[in-house]
Amino acid sequence: MIALTARLNERDEQIMALQEELEAFDRYQRQLEDALDNKTAELFSLRKEVALRSSSDKHMQGNGSSSNSLVALGATEVERMASMTLSTTPSMPVAPSSLAPLCLLPCC
């Protein structure tokens, strides 16, 4: 009876540890989703700005003047994004090696 109780306690501890790990993965996934949402919003705003500048450039070129503001915008954005660091990416709360057994993606 004592051995059975010990085994049950051990299983309970394992279950609790797995639940904590699952909660950590859920928190990390929420952080990634938030970061993705922020990047998507930024992408949409940049595309809108490029479209607005492109239409104004076409209008200006129709009047005989030439403008390279669209090219300048592209260079500026490339420089800005290159200067960004990975510090905006949330850090993973668990070791990457523990991800392998739980990954269900075909690429892994």
C-alpha positions in Angstrom: 0.0 0.0 0.0 2.9 2.4 0.8 4.5 1.6 -2.6 1.2 2.4 -4.4 0.9 5.7 -2.5 4.5 6.6 -3.4 3.8 5.8 -7.1 0.7 8.0 -7.1 2.5 10.8 -5.4 5.3 10.5 -8.1 2.7 10.6 -10.9 1.0 13.6 -9.3 4.3 15.5 -9.3 5.0 14.6 -12.9 1.5 15.8 -13.9 2.0 19.0 -12.1 5.4 19.5 -13.7 3.9 18.9 -17.2 1.1 21.3 -16.4 3.6 24.0 -15.5 5.5 23.3 -18.7 2.3 23.6 -20.7 1.5 26.9 -19.1 5.0 28.2 -19.9 4.5 27.1 -23.6 1.1 28.9 -23.6 2.6 32.1 -22.2 5.4 31.9 -24.8 2.9 31.3 -27.6 0.8 34.3 -26.5 4.0 36.5 -26.5 4.8 35.3 -30.1 1.3 36.0 -31.3 1.4 39.5 -29.8 4.8 40.1 -31.5 3.4 38.8 -34.8 0.3 41.0 -34.4 2.6 44.0 -33.8 4.7 43.2 -36.8 1.7 42.6 -39.0 0.2 46.0 -38.0 3.6 47.7 -38.8 3.7 45.9 -42.2 0.2 47.1 -43.0 1.0 50.7 -42.1 4.3 50.6 -44.1 2.4 49.2 -47.1 -0.2 51.9 -46.8 2.5 54.6 -46.6 4.3 53.2 -49.7 1.0 53.1 -51.6 0.3 56.7 -50.7 3.8 57.8 -51.7 3.6 55.8 -54.8 0.4 57.4 -55.9 1.8 60.9 -55.1 4.9 60.1 -57.0 2.8 59.0 -60.0 0.9 62.2 -59.8 4.1 64.3 -59.6 5.6 62.4 -62.5 2.5 63.1 -64.5 3.2 66.8 -64.0 6.8 66.5 -65.4 8.7 66.3 -62.2 10.7 63.3 -61.1 10.9 62.0 -57.6 12.7 59.2 -55.9 10.9 59.4 -52.6 9.7 55.8 -52.9 13.2 54.5 -53.4 14.3 56.7 -50.4 11.5 55.3 -48.3 12.6 51.7 -49.2 16.2 52.4 -48.3 15.2 54.1 -45.0 13.0 51.2 -44.0 15.7 48.7 -44.8 18.2 50.6 -42.7 15.7 50.9 -39.8 14.8 47.3 -39.9 18.5 46.2 -40.1 19.2 48.3 -37.0 16.5 46.5 -35.0 17.7 43.8 -32.6 16.2 40.6 -31.4 15.5 42.2 -28.1 11.9 42.8 -29.2 11.5 39.0 -29.5 10.3 37.4 -26.3 12.7 35.0 -24.7 11.7 31.4 -24.4 11.0 30.3 -20.9 12.1 26.7 -21.4 15.1 25.0 -23.0 14.8 24.4 -26.8 15.6 20.8 -26.4 12.4 20.3 -24.5 10.5 21.6 -27.5 11.4 18.6 -29.8 9.2 15.9 -28.3 6.2 18.2 -28.2 6.5 19.6 -31.7 3.8 18.3 -34.0 4.9 20.2 -37.1 6.0 18.1 -40.1 9.2 20.1 -40.5 10.7 18.9 -37.3 
